[in-house]
Amino acid sequence: MIAQLLNAFLILIIIACFFGVLYYRLSKNKSIVKEVISEDSDKYSLDSMILYVKDSLNELIRTNLYDLGLSKEEFET
């Protein structure tokens, strides 16, 4: 009788731990989603797009064409 109660108690503890971990993981993901949404709203502002274009053009201009391993036809075009 005591063994059955002990087994039932252990099963309840394991189930409670499972739901606790599940709740923790889901609440953690919600905060990550909120951060991504707030970052996306700033991503499409005019200032951030201008900065992105400036950085992209700067990277493109400073790229060494010899390091890209282009063929003769690709290099000349």
N, CA, C and O atoms as a Tripos MOL2 file, in Angstrom:
@<TRIPOS>MOLECULE
protein
  308   307    77     0     0
PROTEIN
NO_CHARGES

@<TRIPOS>ATOM
      1 N           0.8120   -1.1870    0.0000 N.3       1 MET1
      2 CA          0.0000    0.0000    0.0000 C.3       1 MET1
      3 C           0.8660    1.2660    0.0000 C.2       1 MET1
      4 O           0.5870    2.2130   -0.7350 O.2       1 MET1
      5 N           1.9050    1.2750    0.8180 N.am      2 ILE2
      6 CA          2.8040    2.4270    0.8940 C.3       2 ILE2
      7 C           3.5970    2.5550   -0.4010 C.2       2 ILE2
      8 O           3.8700    3.6640   -0.8600 O.2       2 ILE2
      9 N           3.9670    1.4210   -0.9870 N.am      3 ALA3
     10 CA          4.7140    1.4490   -2.2460 C.3       3 ALA3
     11 C           3.8610    2.0570   -3.3590 C.2       3 ALA3
     12 O           4.3790    2.7960   -4.1960 O.2       3 ALA3
     13 N           2.5850    1.7600   -3.3790 N.am      4 GLN4
     14 CA          1.7060    2.3210   -4.4020 C.3       4 GLN4
     15 C           1.5550    3.8340   -4.2230 C.2       4 GLN4
     16 O           1.5400    4.5780   -5.2030 O.2       4 GLN4
     17 N           1.4450    4.2840   -2.9730 N.am      5 LEU5
     18 CA          1.3470    5.7160   -2.7090 C.3       5 LEU5
     19 C           2.6380    6.4360   -3.0920 C.2       5 LEU5
     20 O           2.6080    7.5400   -3.6340 O.2       5 LEU5
     21 N           3.7730    5.7930   -2.8010 N.am      6 LEU6
     22 CA          5.0620    6.3710   -3.1530 C.3       6 LEU6
     23 C           5.2080    6.4760   -4.6640 C.2       6 LEU6
     24 O           5.6780    7.4940   -5.1730 O.2       6 LEU6
     25 N           4.8120    5.4340   -5.3850 N.am      7 ASN7
     26 CA          4.8740    5.4640   -6.8490 C.3       7 ASN7
     27 C           3.9670    6.5530   -7.4140 C.2       7 ASN7
     28 O           4.3610    7.2780   -8.3280 O.2       7 ASN7
     29 N           2.7620    6.6700   -6.8770 N.am      8 ALA8
     30 CA          1.8360    7.6960   -7.3440 C.3       8 ALA8
     31 C           2.3990    9.0910   -7.0630 C.2       8 ALA8
     32 O           2.2790    9.9860   -7.8990 O.2       8 ALA8
     33 N           3.0050    9.2770   -5.9070 N.am      9 PHE9
     34 CA          3.6030   10.5500   -5.5440 C.3       9 PHE9
     35 C           4.7590   10.8980   -6.4890 C.2       9 PHE9
     36 O           4.8700   12.0390   -6.9370 O.2       9 PHE9
     37 N           5.6030    9.9350   -6.7850 N.am     10 LEU10
     38 CA          6.7230   10.1610   -7.7050 C.3      10 LEU10
     39 C           6.2230   10.4890   -9.1090 C.2      10 LEU10
     40 O           6.7830   11.3520   -9.7850 O.2      10 LEU10
     41 N           5.1800    9.8060   -9.5400 N.am     11 ILE11
     42 CA          4.6140   10.0890  -10.8590 C.3      11 ILE11
     43 C           4.0690   11.5110  -10.9050 C.2      11 ILE11
     44 O           4.2610   12.2150  -11.8970 O.2      11 ILE11
     45 N           3.3940   11.9400   -9.8450 N.am     12 LEU12
     46 CA          2.8740   13.3060   -9.7850 C.3      12 LEU12
     47 C           3.9990   14.3410   -9.8020 C.2      12 LEU12
     48 O           3.8690   15.3900  -10.4330 O.2      12 LEU12
     49 N           5.0920   14.0500   -9.1140 N.am     13 ILE13
     50 CA          6.2410   14.9660   -9.1110 C.3      13 ILE13
     51 C           6.8420   15.0610  -10.5120 C.2      13 ILE13
     52 O           7.1750   16.1550  -10.9680 O.2      13 ILE13
     53 N           6.9830   13.9330  -11.1930 N.am     14 ILE14
     54 CA          7.5440   13.9290  -12.5440 C.3      14 ILE14
     55 C           6.6450   14.7010  -13.4970 C.2      14 ILE14
     56 O           7.1360   15.4670  -14.3260 O.2      14 ILE14
     57 N           5.3360   14.5090  -13.3890 N.am     15 ILE15
     58 CA          4.3970   15.2320  -14.2520 C.3      15 ILE15
     59 C           4.4510   16.7280  -13.9620 C.2      15 ILE15
     60 O           4.4300   17.5370  -14.8900 O.2      15 ILE15
     61 N           4.5190   17.1040  -12.6940 N.am     16 ALA16
     62 CA          4.6030   18.5200  -12.3230 C.3      16 ALA16
     63 C           5.8870   19.1480  -12.8640 C.2      16 ALA16
     64 O           5.8700   20.2800  -13.3460 O.2      16 ALA16
     65 N           6.9970   18.4190  -12.7870 N.am     17 CYS17
     66 CA          8.2630   18.9210  -13.3340 C.3      17 CYS17
     67 C           8.1680   19.0940  -14.8430 C.2      17 CYS17
     68 O           8.6540   20.0840  -15.3900 O.2      17 CYS17
     69 N           7.5490   18.1450  -15.5070 N.am     18 PHE18
     70 CA          7.3900   18.2260  -16.9610 C.3      18 PHE18
     71 C           6.6020   19.4760  -17.3440 C.2      18 PHE18
     72 O           7.0160   20.2230  -18.2300 O.2      18 PHE18
     73 N           5.4680   19.7050  -16.6800 N.am     19 PHE19
     74 CA          4.6710   20.8800  -16.9940 C.3      19 PHE19
     75 C           5.3810   22.1750  -16.5930 C.2      19 PHE19
     76 O           5.2020   23.2030  -17.2460 O.2      19 PHE19
     77 N           6.1730   22.1360  -15.5400 N.am     20 GLY20
     78 CA          6.9460   23.3130  -15.1570 C.3      20 GLY20
     79 C           7.9770   23.6790  -16.2010 C.2      20 GLY20
     80 O           8.1230   24.8490  -16.5540 O.2      20 GLY20
     81 N           8.6900   22.6860  -16.6950 N.am     21 VAL21
     82 CA          9.6860   22.9260  -17.7430 C.3      21 VAL21
     83 C           8.9960   23.3940  -19.0220 C.2      21 VAL21
     84 O           9.4860   24.3050  -19.6890 O.2      21 VAL21
     85 N           7.8770   22.7880  -19.3680 N.am     22 LEU22
     86 CA          7.1210   23.1760  -20.5510 C.3      22 LEU22
     87 C           6.6510   24.6300  -20.4390 C.2      22 LEU22
     88 O           6.7700   25.3880  -21.4010 O.2      22 LEU22
     89 N           6.1280   25.0200  -19.2990 N.am     23 TYR23
     90 CA          5.6930   26.4000  -19.0800 C.3      23 TYR23
     91 C           6.8680   27.3680  -19.1860 C.2      23 TYR23
     92 O           6.7460   28.4320  -19.7930 O.2      23 TYR23
     93 N           7.9960   27.0040  -18.6020 N.am     24 TYR24
     94 CA          9.1820   27.8550  -18.6570 C.3      24 TYR24
     95 C           9.6400   28.0700  -20.0880 C.2      24 TYR24
     96 O           9.9410   29.1970  -20.4810 O.2      24 TYR24
     97 N           9.6970   26.9920  -20.8760 N.am     25 ARG25
     98 CA         10.1460   27.0890  -22.2600 C.3      25 ARG25
     99 C           9.1880   27.9330  -23.1030 C.2      25 ARG25
    100 O           9.6300   28.7240  -23.9360 O.2      25 ARG25
    101 N           7.8930   27.7710  -22.8920 N.am     26 LEU26
    102 CA          6.9250   28.5400  -23.6690 C.3      26 LEU26
    103 C           6.9440   30.0110  -23.2930 C.2      26 LEU26
    104 O           6.8190   30.8670  -24.1690 O.2      26 LEU26
    105 N           7.0950   30.3230  -22.0260 N.am     27 SER27
    106 CA          7.1500   31.7280  -21.6180 C.3      27 SER27
    107 C           8.4430   32.3770  -22.1040 C.2      27 SER27
    108 O           8.4590   33.5670  -22.4150 O.2      27 SER27
    109 N           9.5100   31.6150  -22.1700 N.am     28 LYS28
    110 CA         10.7800   32.1240  -22.6720 C.3      28 LYS28
    111 C          10.6650   32.4420  -24.1650 C.2      28 LYS28
    112 O          11.1960   33.4570  -24.6160 O.2      28 LYS28
    113 N           9.9830   31.5970  -24.9370 N.am     29 ASN29
    114 CA          9.8150   31.8260  -26.3620 C.3      29 ASN29
    115 C           8.9630   33.0560  -26.6400 C.2      29 ASN29
    116 O           9.2000   33.7490  -27.6300 O.2      29 ASN29
    117 N           7.9860   33.3460  -25.8010 N.am     30 LYS30
    118 CA          7.1490   34.5270  -26.0100 C.3      30 LYS30
    119 C           7.9700   35.8000  -25.8980 C.2      30 LYS30
    120 O           7.7560   36.7410  -26.6620 O.2      30 LYS30
    121 N           8.9030   35.8430  -24.9630 N.am     31 SER31
    122 CA          9.7280   37.0410  -24.8260 C.3      31 SER31
    123 C          10.6620   37.1910  -26.0160 C.2      31 SER31
    124 O          10.9610   38.3140  -26.4230 O.2      31 SER31
    125 N          11.1260   36.0960  -26.5760 N.am     32 ILE32
    126 CA         11.9800   36.1520  -27.7680 C.3      32 ILE32
    127 C          11.1780   36.6770  -28.9510 C.2      32 ILE32
    128 O          11.6790   37.4890  -29.7290 O.2      32 ILE32
    129 N           9.9480   36.2240  -29.0910 N.am     33 VAL33
    130 CA          9.1000   36.6900  -30.1880 C.3      33 VAL33
    131 C           8.8310   38.1820  -30.0630 C.2      33 VAL33
    132 O           8.8330   38.8900  -31.0700 O.2      33 VAL33
    133 N           8.6020   38.6720  -28.8580 N.am     34 LYS34
    134 CA          8.3750   40.1010  -28.6540 C.3      34 LYS34
    135 C           9.6000   40.9130  -29.0350 C.2      34 LYS34
    136 O           9.4640   41.9940  -29.6070 O.2      34 LYS34
    137 N          10.7960   40.4170  -28.7290 N.am     35 GLU35
    138 CA         12.0210   41.1180  -29.0940 C.3      35 GLU35
    139 C          12.1790   41.1710  -30.6040 C.2      35 GLU35
    140 O          12.5720   42.2020  -31.1490 O.2      35 GLU35
    141 N          11.8770   40.0690  -31.2870 N.am     36 VAL36
    142 CA         12.0000   40.0290  -32.7440 C.3      36 VAL36
    143 C          11.0220   40.9980  -33.3860 C.2      36 VAL36
    144 O          11.3710   41.6750  -34.3530 O.2      36 VAL36
    145 N           9.8050   41.0770  -32.8680 N.am     37 ILE37
    146 CA          8.8130   41.9930  -33.4190 C.3      37 ILE37
    147 C           9.2600   43.4370  -33.2420 C.2      37 ILE37
    148 O           9.0940   44.2490  -34.1530 O.2      37 ILE37
    149 N           9.8190   43.7680  -32.0920 N.am     38 SER38
    150 CA         10.2690   45.1430  -31.8730 C.3      38 SER38
    151 C          11.4700   45.4680  -32.7560 C.2      38 SER38
    152 O          11.6040   46.6040  -33.2080 O.2      38 SER38
    153 N          12.3410   44.5000  -33.0100 N.am     39 GLU39
    154 CA         13.4760   44.7280  -33.8980 C.3      39 GLU39
    155 C          13.0080   44.8980  -35.3400 C.2      39 GLU39
    156 O          13.5720   45.7100  -36.0740 O.2      39 GLU39
    157 N          11.9960   44.1550  -35.7580 N.am     40 ASP40
    158 CA         11.4890   44.2590  -37.1230 C.3      40 ASP40
    159 C          10.8390   45.6040  -37.3810 C.2      40 ASP40
    160 O          10.9190   46.1170  -38.4980 O.2      40 ASP40
    161 N          10.2040   46.1850  -36.3880 N.am     41 SER41
    162 CA          9.5630   47.4780  -36.5970 C.3      41 SER41
    163 C          10.6060   48.5570  -36.8590 C.2      41 SER41
    164 O          10.3530   49.4760  -37.6380 O.2      41 SER41
    165 N          11.7710   48.4660  -36.2270 N.am     42 ASP42
    166 CA         12.8440   49.4170  -36.4770 C.3      42 ASP42
    167 C          13.6000   49.0780  -37.7600 C.2      42 ASP42
    168 O          14.2510   49.9460  -38.3430 O.2      42 ASP42
    169 N          13.5220   47.8610  -38.1900 N.am     43 LYS43
    170 CA         14.2720   47.3940  -39.3530 C.3      43 LYS43
    171 C          13.8580   48.1190  -40.6240 C.2      43 LYS43
    172 O          14.6870   48.3430  -41.5070 O.2      43 LYS43
    173 N          12.5900   48.4890  -40.7280 N.am     44 TYR44
    174 CA         12.0840   49.0870  -41.9530 C.3      44 TYR44
    175 C          11.8940   50.5990  -41.8450 C.2      44 TYR44
    176 O          11.1800   51.1960  -42.6500 O.2      44 TYR44
    177 N          12.5180   51.2030  -40.8730 N.am     45 SER45
    178 CA         12.4690   52.6590  -40.8140 C.3      45 SER45
    179 C          13.4340   53.2200  -41.8580 C.2      45 SER45
    180 O          14.3580   52.5340  -42.2950 O.2      45 SER45
    181 N          13.2100   54.4510  -42.2430 N.am     46 LEU46
    182 CA         14.0070   55.0640  -43.2990 C.3      46 LEU46
    183 C          15.4840   55.1580  -42.9010 C.2      46 LEU46
    184 O          16.3670   54.9070  -43.7220 O.2      46 LEU46
    185 N          15.7500   55.5180  -41.6490 N.am     47 ASP47
    186 CA         17.1430   55.6420  -41.2030 C.3      47 ASP47
    187 C          17.8790   54.3150  -41.2400 C.2      47 ASP47
    188 O          19.0340   54.2610  -41.6620 O.2      47 ASP47
    189 N          17.2310   53.2460  -40.8080 N.am     48 SER48
    190 CA         17.8970   51.9440  -40.8070 C.3      48 SER48
    191 C          18.0960   51.4180  -42.2230 C.2      48 SER48
    192 O          19.0890   50.7410  -42.4880 O.2      48 SER48
    193 N          17.1720   51.7140  -43.1400 N.am     49 MET49
    194 CA         17.3610   51.2780  -44.5320 C.3      49 MET49
    195 C          18.4930   52.0550  -45.1970 C.2      49 MET49
    196 O          19.2660   51.4790  -45.9630 O.2      49 MET49
    197 N          18.6010   53.3430  -44.9180 N.am     50 ILE50
    198 CA         19.7070   54.1390  -45.4620 C.3      50 ILE50
    199 C          21.0360   53.6130  -44.9430 C.2      50 ILE50
    200 O          21.9950   53.4900  -45.7050 O.2      50 ILE50
    201 N          21.1000   53.3050  -43.6630 N.am     51 LEU51
    202 CA         22.3230   52.7570  -43.0820 C.3      51 LEU51
    203 C          22.6780   51.4150  -43.7090 C.2      51 LEU51
    204 O          23.8480   51.1530  -43.9860 O.2      51 LEU51
    205 N          21.6790   50.5620  -43.9350 N.am     52 TYR52
    206 CA         21.9240   49.2550  -44.5610 C.3      52 TYR52
    207 C          22.4650   49.4190  -45.9770 C.2      52 TYR52
    208 O          23.3990   48.7160  -46.3630 O.2      52 TYR52
    209 N          21.8940   50.3380  -46.7590 N.am     53 VAL53
    210 CA         22.3610   50.5570  -48.1300 C.3      53 VAL53
    211 C          23.7850   51.1070  -48.1220 C.2      53 VAL53
    212 O          24.6140   50.6980  -48.9350 O.2      53 VAL53
    213 N          24.0670   52.0260  -47.2100 N.am     54 LYS54
    214 CA         25.4270   52.5740  -47.1120 C.3      54 LYS54
    215 C          26.4380   51.4750  -46.7840 C.2      54 LYS54
    216 O          27.4980   51.3960  -47.4050 O.2      54 LYS54
    217 N          26.1080   50.6330  -45.8120 N.am     55 ASP55
    218 CA         27.0170   49.5490  -45.4320 C.3      55 ASP55
    219 C          27.2030   48.5480  -46.5690 C.2      55 ASP55
    220 O          28.3120   48.0640  -46.7940 O.2      55 ASP55
    221 N          26.1260   48.2380  -47.2830 N.am     56 SER56
    222 CA         26.2160   47.2830  -48.3870 C.3      56 SER56
    223 C          27.0690   47.8280  -49.5200 C.2      56 SER56
    224 O          27.9080   47.1120  -50.0670 O.2      56 SER56
    225 N          26.8620   49.0840  -49.8750 N.am     57 LEU57
    226 CA         27.6660   49.6920  -50.9370 C.3      57 LEU57
    227 C          29.1290   49.7970  -50.5240 C.2      57 LEU57
    228 O          30.0240   49.5540  -51.3340 O.2      57 LEU57
    229 N          29.3730   50.1540  -49.2790 N.am     58 ASN58
    230 CA         30.7400   50.2470  -48.7830 C.3      58 ASN58
    231 C          31.4410   48.8950  -48.8540 C.2      58 ASN58
    232 O          32.6020   48.8120  -49.2550 O.2      58 ASN58
    233 N          30.7350   47.8380  -48.4650 N.am     59 GLU59
    234 CA         31.3050   46.4930  -48.5280 C.3      59 GLU59
    235 C          31.5650   46.0710  -49.9670 C.2      59 GLU59
    236 O          32.5840   45.4430  -50.2550 O.2      59 GLU59
    237 N          30.6580   46.4070  -50.8660 N.am     60 LEU60
    238 CA         30.7980   46.0580  -52.2750 C.3      60 LEU60
    239 C          31.9730   46.7930  -52.9040 C.2      60 LEU60
    240 O          32.7190   46.2110  -53.6920 O.2      60 LEU60
    241 N          32.1430   48.0620  -52.5620 N.am     61 ILE61
    242 CA         33.2260   48.8630  -53.1390 C.3      61 ILE61
    243 C          34.5830   48.3980  -52.6200 C.2      61 ILE61
    244 O          35.5570   48.3970  -53.3730 O.2      61 ILE61
    245 N          34.6650   48.0100  -51.3780 N.am     62 ARG62
    246 CA         35.9500   47.6240  -50.7800 C.3      62 ARG62
    247 C          36.3360   46.1640  -51.0380 C.2      62 ARG62
    248 O          37.4050   45.7260  -50.6150 O.2      62 ARG62
    249 N          35.4790   45.4100  -51.7260 N.am     63 THR63
    250 CA         35.7720   44.0070  -52.0030 C.3      63 THR63
    251 C          36.8770   43.9070  -53.0560 C.2      63 THR63
    252 O          36.8270   44.5810  -54.0850 O.2      63 THR63
    253 N          37.8550   43.0740  -52.7920 N.am     64 ASN64
    254 CA         38.9310   42.8320  -53.7440 C.3      64 ASN64
    255 C          38.4470   41.8020  -54.7660 C.2      64 ASN64
    256 O          38.1200   40.6720  -54.4030 O.2      64 ASN64
    257 N          38.4030   42.1880  -56.0320 N.am     65 LEU65
    258 CA         37.8770   41.3150  -57.0720 C.3      65 LEU65
    259 C          38.7520   40.0790  -57.2750 C.2      65 LEU65
    260 O          38.2550   39.0320  -57.6900 O.2      65 LEU65
    261 N          40.0310   40.1910  -56.9910 N.am     66 TYR66
    262 CA         40.9180   39.0430  -57.1600 C.3      66 TYR66
    263 C          40.6410   37.9520  -56.1190 C.2      66 TYR66
    264 O          40.9150   36.7770  -56.3650 O.2      66 TYR66
    265 N          40.1050   38.3330  -54.9700 N.am     67 ASP67
    266 CA         39.8010   37.3670  -53.9200 C.3      67 ASP67
    267 C          38.5240   36.5760  -54.1920 C.2      67 ASP67
    268 O          38.2780   35.5630  -53.5350 O.2      67 ASP67
    269 N          37.7090   37.0200  -55.1470 N.am     68 LEU68
    270 CA         36.4450   36.3470  -55.4160 C.3      68 LEU68
    271 C          36.6010   35.1100  -56.2880 C.2      68 LEU68
    272 O          35.6790   34.2990  -56.3690 O.2      68 LEU68
    273 N          37.7450   34.9470  -56.9400 N.am     69 GLY69
    274 CA         37.9780   33.7640  -57.7690 C.3      69 GLY69
    275 C          37.1070   33.7550  -59.0190 C.2      69 GLY69
    276 O          36.5710   32.7130  -59.3970 O.2      69 GLY69
    277 N          36.9640   34.9070  -59.6590 N.am     70 LEU70
    278 CA         36.1140   35.0080  -60.8350 C.3      70 LEU70
    279 C          36.8460   34.5220  -62.0840 C.2      70 LEU70
    280 O          38.0720   34.5910  -62.1690 O.2      70 LEU70
    281 N          36.0660   34.0280  -63.0540 N.am     71 SER71
    282 CA         36.6610   33.6640  -64.3420 C.3      71 SER71
    283 C          36.9430   34.9420  -65.1270 C.2      71 SER71
    284 O          36.5390   36.0290  -64.7140 O.2      71 SER71
    285 N          37.6290   34.8130  -66.2500 N.am     72 LYS72
    286 CA         38.0040   35.9850  -67.0370 C.3      72 LYS72
    287 C          36.7660   36.7390  -67.5210 C.2      72 LYS72
    288 O          36.7380   37.9700  -67.5000 O.2      72 LYS72
    289 N          35.7440   36.0020  -67.9540 N.am     73 GLU73
    290 CA         34.5300   36.6440  -68.4420 C.3      73 GLU73
    291 C          33.7840   37.3660  -67.3110 C.2      73 GLU73
    292 O          33.2960   38.4810  -67.4970 O.2      73 GLU73
    293 N          33.7010   36.7320  -66.1550 N.am     74 GLU74
    294 CA         33.0240   37.3390  -65.0270 C.3      74 GLU74
    295 C          33.7890   38.5570  -64.5280 C.2      74 GLU74
    296 O          33.1920   39.5520  -64.1170 O.2      74 GLU74
    297 N          35.1110   38.4710  -64.5680 N.am     75 PHE75
    298 CA         35.9370   39.5660  -64.0650 C.3      75 PHE75
    299 C          35.8040   40.8010  -64.9560 C.2      75 PHE75
    300 O          35.7960   41.9270  -64.4590 O.2      75 PHE75
    301 N          35.6990   40.5950  -66.2640 N.am     76 GLU76
    302 CA         35.6640   41.7320  -67.2050 C.3      76 GLU76
    303 C          34.2810   42.3780  -67.2730 C.2      76 GLU76
    304 O          34.1690   43.5180  -67.7230 O.2      76 GLU76
    305 N          33.2250   41.6840  -66.8400 N.am     77 THR77
    306 CA         31.8910   42.2960  -66.9290 C.3      77 THR77
    307 C          31.5100   43.0460  -65.6970 C.2      77 THR77
    308 O          30.4180   43.6110  -65.6300 O.2      77 THR77
@<TRIPOS>BOND
     1     1     2 1
     2     2     3 1
     3     3     4 2
     4     3     5 am
     5     5     6 1
     6     6     7 1
     7     7     8 2
     8     7     9 am
     9     9    10 1
    10    10    11 1
    11    11    12 2
    12    11    13 am
    13    13    14 1
    14    14    15 1
    15    15    16 2
    16    15    17 am
    17    17    18 1
    18    18    19 1
    19    19    20 2
    20    19    21 am
    21    21    22 1
    22    22    23 1
    23    23    24 2
    24    23    25 am
    25    25    26 1
    26    26    27 1
    27    27    28 2
    28    27    29 am
    29    29    30 1
    30    30    31 1
    31    31    32 2
    32    31    33 am
    33    33    34 1
    34    34    35 1
    35    35    36 2
    36    35    37 am
    37    37    38 1
    38    38    39 1
    39    39    40 2
    40    39    41 am
    41    41    42 1
    42    42    43 1
    43    43    44 2
    44    43    45 am
    45    45    46 1
    46    46    47 1
    47    47    48 2
    48    47    49 am
    49    49    50 1
    50    50    51 1
    51    51    52 2
    52    51    53 am
    53    53    54 1
    54    54    55 1
    55    55    56 2
    56    55    57 am
    57    57    58 1
    58    58    59 1
    59    59    60 2
    60    59    61 am
    61    61    62 1
    62    62    63 1
    63    63    64 2
    64    63    65 am
    65    65    66 1
    66    66    67 1
    67    67    68 2
    68    67    69 am
    69    69    70 1
    70    70    71 1
    71    71    72 2
    72    71    73 am
    73    73    74 1
    74    74    75 1
    75    75    76 2
    76    75    77 am
    77    77    78 1
    78    78    79 1
    79    79    80 2
    80    79    81 am
    81    81    82 1
    82    82    83 1
    83    83    84 2
    84    83    85 am
    85    85    86 1
    86    86    87 1
    87    87    88 2
    88    87    89 am
    89    89    90 1
    90    90    91 1
    91    91    92 2
    92    91    93 am
    93    93    94 1
    94    94    95 1
    95    95    96 2
    96    95    97 am
    97    97    98 1
    98    98    99 1
    99    99   100 2
   100    99   101 am
   101   101   102 1
   102   102   103 1
   103   103   104 2
   104   103   105 am
   105   105   106 1
   106   106   107 1
   107   107   108 2
   108   107   109 am
   109   109   110 1
   110   110   111 1
   111   111   112 2
   112   111   113 am
   113   113   114 1
   114   114   115 1
   115   115   116 2
   116   115   117 am
   117   117   118 1
   118   118   119 1
   119   119   120 2
   120   119   121 am
   121   121   122 1
   122   122   123 1
   123   123   124 2
   124   123   125 am
   125   125   126 1
   126   126   127 1
   127   127   128 2
   128   127   129 am
   129   129   130 1
   130   130   131 1
   131   131   132 2
   132   131   133 am
   133   133   134 1
   134   134   135 1
   135   135   136 2
   136   135   137 am
   137   137   138 1
   138   138   139 1
   139   139   140 2
   140   139   141 am
   141   141   142 1
   142   142   143 1
   143   143   144 2
   144   143   145 am
   145   145   146 1
   146   146   147 1
   147   147   148 2
   148   147   149 am
   149   149   150 1
   150   150   151 1
   151   151   152 2
   152   151   153 am
   153   153   154 1
   154   154   155 1
   155   155   156 2
   156   155   157 am
   157   157   158 1
   158   158   159 1
   159   159   160 2
   160   159   161 am
   161   161   162 1
   162   162   163 1
   163   163   164 2
   164   163   165 am
   165   165   166 1
   166   166   167 1
   167   167   168 2
   168   167   169 am
   169   169   170 1
   170   170   171 1
   171   171   172 2
   172   171   173 am
   173   173   174 1
   174   174   175 1
   175   175   176 2
   176   175   177 am
   177   177   178 1
   178   178   179 1
   179   179   180 2
   180   179   181 am
   181   181   182 1
   182   182   183 1
   183   183   184 2
   184   183   185 am
   185   185   186 1
   186   186   187 1
   187   187   188 2
   188   187   189 am
   189   189   190 1
   190   190   191 1
   191   191   192 2
   192   191   193 am
   193   193   194 1
   194   194   195 1
   195   195   196 2
   196   195   197 am
   197   197   198 1
   198   198   199 1
   199   199   200 2
   200   199   201 am
   201   201   202 1
   202   202   203 1
   203   203   204 2
   204   203   205 am
   205   205   206 1
   206   206   207 1
   207   207   208 2
   208   207   209 am
   209   209   210 1
   210   210   211 1
   211   211   212 2
   212   211   213 am
   213   213   214 1
   214   214   215 1
   215   215   216 2
   216   215   217 am
   217   217   218 1
   218   218   219 1
   219   219   220 2
   220   219   221 am
   221   221   222 1
   222   222   223 1
   223   223   224 2
   224   223   225 am
   225   225   226 1
   226   226   227 1
   227   227   228 2
   228   227   229 am
   229   229   230 1
   230   230   231 1
   231   231   232 2
   232   231   233 am
   233   233   234 1
   234   234   235 1
   235   235   236 2
   236   235   237 am
   237   237   238 1
   238   238   239 1
   239   239   240 2
   240   239   241 am
   241   241   242 1
   242   242   243 1
   243   243   244 2
   244   243   245 am
   245   245   246 1
   246   246   247 1
   247   247   248 2
   248   247   249 am
   249   249   250 1
   250   250   251 1
   251   251   252 2
   252   251   253 am
   253   253   254 1
   254   254   255 1
   255   255   256 2
   256   255   257 am
   257   257   258 1
   258   258   259 1
   259   259   260 2
   260   259   261 am
   261   261   262 1
   262   262   263 1
   263   263   264 2
   264   263   265 am
   265   265   266 1
   266   266   267 1
   267   267   268 2
   268   267   269 am
   269   269   270 1
   270   270   271 1
   271   271   272 2
   272   271   273 am
   273   273   274 1
   274   274   275 1
   275   275   276 2
   276   275   277 am
   277   277   278 1
   278   278   279 1
   279   279   280 2
   280   279   281 am
   281   281   282 1
   282   282   283 1
   283   283   284 2
   284   283   285 am
   285   285   286 1
   286   286   287 1
   287   287   288 2
   288   287   289 am
   289   289   290 1
   290   290   291 1
   291   291   292 2
   292   291   293 am
   293   293   294 1
   294   294   295 1
   295   295   296 2
   296   295   297 am
   297   297   298 1
   298   298   299 1
   299   299   300 2
   300   299   301 am
   301   301   302 1
   302   302   303 1
   303   303   304 2
   304   303   305 am
   305   305   306 1
   306   306   307 1
   307   307   308 2
@<TRIPOS>SUBSTRUCTURE
     1 MET1         2 RESIDUE 1 A MET
     2 ILE2         6 RESIDUE 1 A ILE
     3 ALA3        10 RESIDUE 1 A ALA
     4 GLN4        14 RESIDUE 1 A GLN
     5 LEU5        18 RESIDUE 1 A LEU
     6 LEU6        22 RESIDUE 1 A LEU
     7 ASN7        26 RESIDUE 1 A ASN
     8 ALA8        30 RESIDUE 1 A ALA
     9 PHE9        34 RESIDUE 1 A PHE
    10 LEU10       38 RESIDUE 1 A LEU
    11 ILE11       42 RESIDUE 1 A ILE
    12 LEU12       46 RESIDUE 1 A LEU
    13 ILE13       50 RESIDUE 1 A ILE
    14 ILE14       54 RESIDUE 1 A ILE
    15 ILE15       58 RESIDUE 1 A ILE
    16 ALA16       62 RESIDUE 1 A ALA
    17 CYS17       66 RESIDUE 1 A CYS
    18 PHE18       70 RESIDUE 1 A PHE
    19 PHE19       74 RESIDUE 1 A PHE
    20 GLY20       78 RESIDUE 1 A GLY
    21 VAL21       82 RESIDUE 1 A VAL
    22 LEU22       86 RESIDUE 1 A LEU
    23 TYR23       90 RESIDUE 1 A TYR
    24 TYR24       94 RESIDUE 1 A TYR
    25 ARG25       98 RESIDUE 1 A ARG
    26 LEU26      102 RESIDUE 1 A LEU
    27 SER27      106 RESIDUE 1 A SER
    28 LYS28      110 RESIDUE 1 A LYS
    29 ASN29      114 RESIDUE 1 A ASN
    30 LYS30      118 RESIDUE 1 A LYS
    31 SER31      122 RESIDUE 1 A SER
    32 ILE32      126 RESIDUE 1 A ILE
    33 VAL33      130 RESIDUE 1 A VAL
    34 LYS34      134 RESIDUE 1 A LYS
    35 GLU35      138 RESIDUE 1 A GLU
    36 VAL36      142 RESIDUE 1 A VAL
    37 ILE37      146 RESIDUE 1 A ILE
    38 SER38      150 RESIDUE 1 A SER
    39 GLU39      154 RESIDUE 1 A GLU
    40 ASP40      158 RESIDUE 1 A ASP
    41 SER41      162 RESIDUE 1 A SER
    42 ASP42      166 RESIDUE 1 A ASP
    43 LYS43      170 RESIDUE 1 A LYS
    44 TYR44      174 RESIDUE 1 A TYR
    45 SER45      178 RESIDUE 1 A SER
    46 LEU46      182 RESIDUE 1 A LEU
    47 ASP47      186 RESIDUE 1 A ASP
    48 SER48      190 RESIDUE 1 A SER
    49 MET49      194 RESIDUE 1 A MET
    50 ILE50      198 RESIDUE 1 A ILE
    51 LEU51      202 RESIDUE 1 A LEU
    52 TYR52      206 RESIDUE 1 A TYR
    53 VAL53      210 RESIDUE 1 A VAL
    54 LYS54      214 RESIDUE 1 A LYS
    55 ASP55      218 RESIDUE 1 A ASP
    56 SER56      222 RESIDUE 1 A SER
    57 LEU57      226 RESIDUE 1 A LEU
    58 ASN58      230 RESIDUE 1 A ASN
    59 GLU59      234 RESIDUE 1 A GLU
    60 LEU60      238 RESIDUE 1 A LEU
    61 ILE61      242 RESIDUE 1 A ILE
    62 ARG62      246 RESIDUE 1 A ARG
    63 THR63      250 RESIDUE 1 A THR
    64 ASN64      254 RESIDUE 1 A ASN
    65 LEU65      258 RESIDUE 1 A LEU
    66 TYR66      262 RESIDUE 1 A TYR
    67 ASP67      266 RESIDUE 1 A ASP
    68 LEU68      270 RESIDUE 1 A LEU
    69 GLY69      274 RESIDUE 1 A GLY
    70 LEU70      278 RESIDUE 1 A LEU
    71 SER71      282 RESIDUE 1 A SER
    72 LYS72      286 RESIDUE 1 A LYS
    73 GLU73      290 RESIDUE 1 A GLU
    74 GLU74      294 RESIDUE 1 A GLU
    75 PHE75      298 RESIDUE 1 A PHE
    76 GLU76      302 RESIDUE 1 A GLU
    77 THR77      306 RESIDUE 1 A THR
